[in-house]
Amino acid sequence: MTTPTQGRPGLRLLREQKTNNRVLNRLRLVVERVIVQVKTWRIFHTGFRRPLGL
């Protein structure tokens, strides 16, 4: 797991670190949205489903 670079008090992040943080945040946003969509699918809320062939 990769975490964004944190700035230190009184020091600014380098341009490369800011770019890296933006890329990580965009990727994290996509992954979190997919997880939320999977959690909202009603089919995963049932404990037992009958076989499809019957």
Summary of the structure (lengths in Angstrom):
residues: 54
radius of gyration: 20.1
end to end distance: 43.8
largest distance: 67.7
contacts: 77
relative contact order: 0.10
helix: 56%
strand: 0%
